[in-house]
Amino acid sequence: MPDDNPTPNKIAGKPVHAFLVQTGILLHQFGTPSHRFERVMVHVARSLGVEGAFLYTPTTLVLSITDSDGEATYVRRVDSGAVDVDKLIRFDAILEQVVRGTLELDVASEKLELVARAKPPYPAWVTILACGLACATIAVLFQGTWREIAASGVLGMVVAILETFLPTRNLEERGLLQPLAGFTAAVGALVAARIAGPLDDRLVTLAALIVLIPGLTITVSLTELAVGHLSAGIARLSGAGVSLLTMIVGVGLGWELAGAWRHMPGITRAVDLVWWQWVAVLFAPVYFAIVFRARPPQWPAIIAVTVSGFVTSTLTKAHWGPEAGAFMGALLVSMGSNAIARICNRPALVFLTPGILILVPGSLGYKSLVAFIDRETTVGVDLAFNMLAVAASLVGGILMANLFVPPRRIL
């Protein structure tokens, strides 16, 4: 079989080129957005005495490097992965040393590979449990009853088990996760309604799928579009849309199969957040930090940024609407992330990703497609527009924050 993704060491006689290709592949694989990726790569390339142009979409990496021998272009097919906070912190530390000239390229290359191959900081069962608790917490924020909260937590762990152990040897198998997870969550919620008593199975299904719903991806894609990374933004937005659509197809099939078990209780939801929901807000950042593989030393800062952003968003939303709430929440989260990144010498993505996740409008996209399934076209269009408006407001807050507190020169 031919080598579809040759290692950087095969770039004979060009150690700087090999290092840049290796760095680009690893940053791509572990969740760096294109606008941050380009800034990092240009800075590292210049510190090594070469000029580079870098094009990144979620499946393609193109590097054009110019040195004294002329220009060389490298193309790699790379799958963009989820944000791995632990690896990004360690990559960032290695690249800082390279930029300062205190680490030789061959040693840096070996260290990058060791980091890439390192085991996650948490065993699989801890991550699965964190996913379940995160889903239960979201059900609390959705003002669910105790039955709905418990069902959401259990089904969230089931979805996490599918994500962890479903075979992903090829692209066809990877595409099975979303529809299978949607089907499992929908049927599981209806089974819970049948066995445990009256509950809102739609709320449970949404909460159980919250970790897979690509609200963060939609927000990142709109950010990329706003800063001029059109190919990456469009590709990422398209991928998020298809992922959400296939998930809803699975949900719809589950409803067709077990819809007779549905019992929608006439539960009165509280309009304002009550005390146990504020407690849930304090714990949610920890669960999301584990999902994104942030280690305990980063938890206090993640909690502070996430809670302050959520509180700001909630209070602003109550007075000026969801768009203003999203903008102010993202503004505070991004400013706090950039400030902590500068103080603690850590990548801003460590704090920004969990903080933004709790604000993203993924649930609106889910509800929009559900409305279309129910033939409520007007409601579906209205929810889809609201989702884009809130996502655009988040992007505006992130970009405005970068003006007030510029991000660090590396990640």
C-alpha positions as CSV (number, residue, x, y, z in Angstrom):
1,M,0.0,0.0,0.0
2,P,1.3,3.5,-0.8
3,D,2.0,5.9,2.1
4,D,-0.8,8.4,1.8
5,N,0.6,10.6,4.5
6,P,4.4,10.5,4.4
7,T,6.2,11.5,7.5
8,P,8.1,14.8,7.5
9,N,11.4,12.8,7.9
10,K,11.0,11.8,4.2
11,I,11.6,15.5,3.2
12,A,15.3,14.8,2.6
13,G,17.8,17.5,3.3
14,K,15.2,20.0,4.4
15,P,15.0,19.8,8.2
16,V,13.2,23.2,8.6
17,H,10.7,22.1,6.0
18,A,10.2,18.8,7.6
19,F,9.7,20.4,11.0
20,L,7.1,22.8,9.7
21,V,5.2,20.1,7.9
22,Q,5.2,18.0,11.1
23,T,4.1,20.9,13.2
24,G,1.3,21.8,10.7
25,I,0.0,18.2,10.7
26,L,-0.1,17.9,14.5
27,L,-1.7,21.3,15.1
28,H,-4.3,20.4,12.4
29,Q,-5.0,17.0,14.0
30,F,-5.5,18.3,17.5
31,G,-8.0,21.0,16.9
32,T,-6.3,24.4,16.2
33,P,-8.7,26.7,14.2
34,S,-7.3,27.9,10.9
35,H,-6.9,31.6,11.9
36,R,-4.8,30.7,14.9
37,F,-3.0,28.0,13.0
38,E,-1.8,30.4,10.3
39,R,-0.5,32.9,12.8
40,V,1.4,30.3,14.7
41,M,2.9,28.7,11.6
42,V,4.0,32.1,10.1
43,H,5.6,33.1,13.3
44,V,7.5,29.7,13.7
45,A,8.6,29.8,10.1
46,R,10.1,33.3,10.4
47,S,11.9,32.4,13.6
48,L,13.5,29.6,11.6
49,G,14.6,31.9,8.8
50,V,12.1,31.0,6.1
51,E,8.9,32.5,4.8
52,G,5.8,30.4,4.6
53,A,2.2,30.5,3.3
54,F,-0.2,28.0,4.9
55,L,-3.6,26.9,3.8
56,Y,-5.7,24.8,6.1
57,T,-9.2,23.3,5.7
58,P,-10.5,20.5,7.9
59,T,-9.2,17.8,5.6
60,T,-6.4,19.5,3.6
61,L,-3.1,21.1,4.6
62,V,-1.0,23.0,2.1
63,L,2.3,24.5,3.0
64,S,4.4,26.7,0.7
65,I,7.8,27.4,2.1
66,T,10.4,29.8,0.6
67,D,14.1,29.8,1.6
68,S,17.4,30.4,-0.1
69,D,16.9,27.5,-2.5
70,G,13.5,28.7,-3.7
71,E,9.9,27.7,-3.0
72,A,8.7,24.3,-2.1
73,T,5.0,23.3,-1.7
74,Y,3.7,20.4,0.4
75,V,0.2,19.0,0.4
76,R,-1.1,16.6,3.0
77,R,-4.5,15.0,3.6
78,V,-5.1,15.4,7.3
79,D,-8.3,14.8,9.3
80,S,-9.1,17.6,11.7
81,G,-9.7,16.4,15.2
82,A,-11.4,17.7,18.3
83,V,-9.6,20.1,20.5
84,D,-7.1,18.3,22.8
85,V,-6.2,20.9,25.4
86,D,-3.4,18.8,27.0
87,K,-1.6,18.2,23.8
88,L,-2.0,21.9,22.6
89,I,-0.4,23.1,25.9
90,R,2.6,20.8,25.4
91,F,2.9,21.7,21.7
92,D,2.9,25.3,22.6
93,A,5.7,24.9,25.2
94,I,7.9,23.1,22.6
95,L,7.2,25.7,19.9
96,E,8.0,28.5,22.3
97,Q,11.5,26.9,22.8
98,V,12.0,26.6,19.1
99,V,11.1,30.2,18.5
100,R,13.5,31.3,21.2
101,G,16.2,29.1,19.7
102,T,16.7,27.1,22.9
103,L,15.7,23.7,21.3
104,E,17.2,22.0,18.3
105,L,14.8,21.0,15.6
106,D,15.6,17.3,15.7
107,V,14.9,17.2,19.5
108,A,11.8,19.3,19.1
109,S,10.6,17.0,16.4
110,E,11.0,14.0,18.6
111,K,9.2,15.8,21.5
112,L,6.3,16.7,19.3
113,E,5.9,13.1,18.2
114,L,6.1,11.8,21.8
115,V,3.3,14.3,22.7
116,A,1.2,13.3,19.8
117,R,1.4,9.6,20.7
118,A,1.0,10.1,24.5
119,K,-2.0,8.6,26.1
120,P,-4.9,10.9,27.2
121,P,-4.6,12.3,30.7
122,Y,-7.8,10.5,31.8
123,P,-8.8,6.9,31.3
124,A,-11.8,6.2,29.0
125,W,-14.2,5.6,31.9
126,V,-13.5,9.0,33.4
127,T,-14.2,10.7,30.1
128,I,-17.4,8.7,29.7
129,L,-18.5,9.6,33.2
130,A,-17.7,13.3,32.6
131,C,-19.8,13.2,29.4
132,G,-22.7,11.7,31.3
133,L,-22.5,14.3,34.0
134,A,-22.1,17.1,31.4
135,C,-25.4,15.9,29.8
136,A,-27.1,15.8,33.1
137,T,-25.9,19.3,33.9
138,I,-27.3,20.5,30.6
139,A,-30.6,18.9,31.4
140,V,-30.6,20.9,34.7
141,L,-30.0,24.1,32.7
142,F,-32.9,23.1,30.4
143,Q,-34.9,23.1,33.6
144,G,-35.6,19.3,33.5
145,T,-37.2,17.2,36.2
146,W,-35.1,14.7,38.2
147,R,-36.3,11.9,35.8
148,E,-35.1,13.9,32.8
149,I,-31.8,14.8,34.4
150,A,-31.1,11.1,35.3
151,A,-32.1,9.8,31.9
152,S,-30.0,12.5,30.2
153,G,-26.9,11.5,32.3
154,V,-27.3,7.8,31.5
155,L,-27.9,8.3,27.8
156,G,-25.0,10.8,27.7
157,M,-22.7,8.0,28.9
158,V,-24.2,5.6,26.4
159,V,-23.4,8.1,23.6
160,A,-19.9,8.6,25.0
161,I,-19.4,4.9,24.9
162,L,-20.4,4.8,21.3
163,E,-18.0,7.6,20.5
164,T,-15.1,5.9,22.3
165,F,-15.5,2.4,21.1
166,L,-17.2,2.7,17.7
167,P,-14.7,1.5,15.0
168,T,-13.3,4.4,13.0
169,R,-10.8,2.7,10.7
170,N,-12.1,4.5,7.6
171,L,-14.3,7.5,6.7
172,E,-17.4,5.4,6.2
173,E,-17.3,4.1,9.7
174,R,-16.7,7.5,11.1
175,G,-19.9,8.7,9.5
176,L,-21.9,6.2,11.4
177,L,-21.5,7.9,14.8
178,Q,-23.9,10.8,14.4
179,P,-26.9,8.9,13.1
180,L,-26.3,5.9,15.5
181,A,-26.0,8.3,18.4
182,G,-29.1,10.2,17.5
183,F,-31.1,6.9,17.1
184,T,-29.8,5.6,20.4
185,A,-30.6,8.7,22.3
186,A,-34.1,9.1,20.9
187,V,-35.0,5.5,21.5
188,G,-33.4,5.5,24.9
189,A,-35.4,8.6,25.9
190,L,-38.6,7.0,24.8
191,V,-37.8,3.8,26.7
192,A,-37.1,5.9,29.8
193,A,-40.5,7.6,29.3
194,R,-42.1,4.1,29.1
195,I,-40.4,2.6,32.1
196,A,-39.5,5.5,34.5
197,G,-42.7,7.5,34.1
198,P,-43.7,10.8,32.4
199,L,-40.8,12.8,31.0
200,D,-40.1,15.1,28.1
201,D,-38.2,12.7,25.8
202,R,-37.2,15.5,23.4
203,L,-35.4,17.4,26.2
204,V,-33.7,14.2,27.2
205,T,-32.6,13.4,23.7
206,L,-31.2,16.9,23.2
207,A,-29.3,16.9,26.5
208,A,-27.9,13.4,25.8
209,L,-26.5,14.5,22.4
210,I,-25.2,17.9,23.6
211,V,-21.5,16.8,23.5
212,L,-21.9,15.7,19.8
213,I,-24.0,18.6,18.6
214,P,-21.6,20.7,16.5
215,G,-22.5,24.1,18.0
216,L,-18.9,24.9,18.7
217,T,-17.9,23.9,15.2
218,I,-20.5,26.2,13.7
219,T,-19.1,29.1,15.9
220,V,-15.5,28.3,14.9
221,S,-16.5,28.2,11.2
222,L,-18.2,31.5,11.3
223,T,-15.1,33.0,13.1
224,E,-12.9,31.7,10.3
225,L,-15.3,33.2,7.7
226,A,-15.3,36.5,9.5
227,V,-11.5,36.8,9.5
228,G,-11.2,35.8,5.8
229,H,-10.4,32.1,6.0
230,L,-13.1,31.3,3.5
231,S,-12.2,27.7,2.4
232,A,-11.7,26.5,6.0
233,G,-14.9,28.3,7.2
234,I,-17.1,27.0,4.5
235,A,-15.7,23.4,4.7
236,R,-16.1,23.4,8.5
237,L,-19.6,24.9,8.4
238,S,-20.6,22.3,5.7
239,G,-19.3,19.5,7.8
240,A,-21.1,20.7,10.9
241,G,-24.3,21.0,9.0
242,V,-24.1,17.5,7.6
243,S,-23.1,16.1,11.0
244,L,-26.2,17.7,12.6
245,L,-28.4,16.6,9.8
246,T,-27.4,12.9,10.0
247,M,-27.8,13.0,13.7
248,I,-31.4,14.3,13.3
249,V,-32.0,11.5,10.7
250,G,-31.1,9.0,13.5
251,V,-33.4,10.8,15.9
252,G,-36.2,10.8,13.4
253,L,-35.9,7.1,12.8
254,G,-35.9,6.5,16.6
255,W,-39.1,8.5,16.9
256,E,-40.7,6.5,14.0
257,L,-39.8,3.2,15.7
258,A,-40.8,4.0,19.3
259,G,-42.9,7.1,19.0
260,A,-45.9,5.3,20.5
261,W,-44.2,5.4,23.9
262,R,-44.0,9.2,23.9
263,H,-45.8,10.9,26.8
264,M,-45.2,14.7,26.9
265,P,-46.1,15.8,30.5
266,G,-47.6,19.2,31.2
267,I,-44.6,20.3,33.2
268,T,-44.3,24.0,34.1
269,R,-40.7,25.1,33.6
270,A,-39.3,27.9,35.7
271,V,-38.6,31.1,33.8
272,D,-35.6,32.2,35.8
273,L,-32.6,30.0,36.9
274,V,-33.0,28.7,40.4
275,W,-30.3,27.9,42.9
276,W,-29.5,24.3,41.8
277,Q,-29.1,25.5,38.2
278,W,-26.5,27.9,39.3
279,V,-24.7,25.0,41.1
280,A,-24.8,23.1,37.9
281,V,-23.1,26.1,36.1
282,L,-20.2,25.8,38.6
283,F,-19.7,22.1,37.9
284,A,-20.3,22.1,34.1
285,P,-16.9,23.6,33.2
286,V,-15.1,20.8,35.1
287,Y,-16.9,18.1,33.0
288,F,-16.2,19.9,29.8
289,A,-12.6,20.4,30.8
290,I,-12.3,16.7,31.2
291,V,-13.9,16.1,27.8
292,F,-11.4,18.4,26.2
293,R,-8.6,16.7,28.2
294,A,-7.6,19.7,30.3
295,R,-5.6,18.7,33.4
296,P,-6.7,19.8,37.0
297,P,-4.2,22.7,37.2
298,Q,-6.2,24.4,34.4
299,W,-9.6,23.8,36.0
300,P,-9.8,26.9,38.3
301,A,-9.1,29.3,35.4
302,I,-11.6,27.4,33.1
303,I,-14.3,27.6,35.8
304,A,-13.7,31.3,36.4
305,V,-13.8,32.1,32.6
306,T,-16.8,29.9,31.9
307,V,-18.9,30.9,34.9
308,S,-18.3,34.7,34.4
309,G,-19.2,34.4,30.7
310,F,-22.4,32.4,31.4
311,V,-23.5,34.8,34.2
312,T,-22.8,37.8,31.9
313,S,-24.6,36.2,29.0
314,T,-27.6,35.3,31.2
315,L,-28.0,38.8,32.8
316,T,-27.5,40.6,29.4
317,K,-30.0,38.2,27.7
318,A,-32.7,39.0,30.2
319,H,-32.5,42.7,29.4
320,W,-31.4,43.0,25.8
321,G,-32.1,39.6,24.1
322,P,-30.2,36.5,23.2
323,E,-27.9,38.1,20.6
324,A,-26.7,40.7,23.1
325,G,-26.3,38.0,25.7
326,A,-24.2,35.9,23.3
327,F,-22.0,38.9,22.4
328,M,-21.3,39.9,25.9
329,G,-20.7,36.4,27.1
330,A,-18.3,35.7,24.3
331,L,-16.6,39.0,24.9
332,L,-15.9,38.3,28.5
333,V,-14.9,34.6,27.9
334,S,-12.5,35.6,25.1
335,M,-11.0,38.6,27.0
336,G,-10.5,36.4,30.1
337,S,-9.0,33.6,28.1
338,N,-6.5,35.9,26.4
339,A,-5.6,37.6,29.6
340,I,-5.0,34.3,31.5
341,A,-3.1,32.9,28.5
342,R,-0.7,35.9,28.8
343,I,-0.4,35.7,32.6
344,C,0.0,31.9,32.8
345,N,1.9,31.5,29.5
346,R,-0.7,29.0,28.2
347,P,-2.6,28.7,24.9
348,A,-5.8,30.8,25.0
349,L,-7.7,27.8,23.5
350,V,-7.3,26.0,26.8
351,F,-9.7,28.4,28.5
352,L,-11.6,29.7,25.5
353,T,-13.0,26.3,24.2
354,P,-14.9,25.2,27.3
355,G,-16.0,28.7,28.0
356,I,-17.5,29.2,24.6
357,L,-19.0,25.7,24.5
358,I,-21.6,26.5,27.1
359,L,-22.7,29.6,25.1
360,V,-22.9,28.1,21.6
361,P,-26.3,27.8,19.9
362,G,-26.2,24.1,19.0
363,S,-29.5,23.4,20.7
364,L,-31.2,25.9,18.4
365,G,-29.9,24.1,15.4
366,Y,-31.1,20.8,16.7
367,K,-34.6,22.3,17.5
368,S,-34.7,23.8,14.1
369,L,-34.2,20.5,12.3
370,V,-36.7,18.8,14.7
371,A,-39.2,21.4,13.7
372,F,-38.7,20.6,10.1
373,I,-39.2,16.9,10.9
374,D,-42.5,17.8,12.5
375,R,-43.5,19.8,9.4
376,E,-43.3,23.1,11.3
377,T,-41.5,24.9,8.6
378,T,-42.0,28.4,9.8
379,V,-40.7,27.5,13.3
380,G,-37.8,25.7,11.8
381,V,-36.7,28.6,9.7
382,D,-37.1,31.0,12.7
383,L,-35.0,28.8,14.9
384,A,-32.3,28.4,12.2
385,F,-32.1,32.2,11.8
386,N,-31.9,32.6,15.6
387,M,-29.1,30.1,15.7
388,L,-27.1,32.0,13.0
389,A,-27.8,35.3,14.7
390,V,-26.6,34.0,18.1
391,A,-23.5,32.3,16.5
392,A,-22.7,35.6,14.7
393,S,-23.0,37.4,18.0
394,L,-20.5,35.0,19.6
395,V,-18.1,35.6,16.7
396,G,-18.4,39.4,17.2
397,G,-17.7,39.1,20.9
398,I,-14.6,36.9,20.2
399,L,-13.2,39.3,17.6
400,M,-13.9,42.4,19.7
401,A,-12.1,40.8,22.6
402,N,-9.0,40.2,20.5
403,L,-8.8,44.0,20.0
404,F,-9.0,44.7,23.7
405,V,-6.8,41.9,24.9
406,P,-4.7,40.6,21.9
407,P,-4.0,36.8,22.0
408,R,-0.5,35.4,22.5
409,R,1.8,35.0,19.6
410,I,1.7,31.2,19.8
411,L,-1.5,29.2,20.4
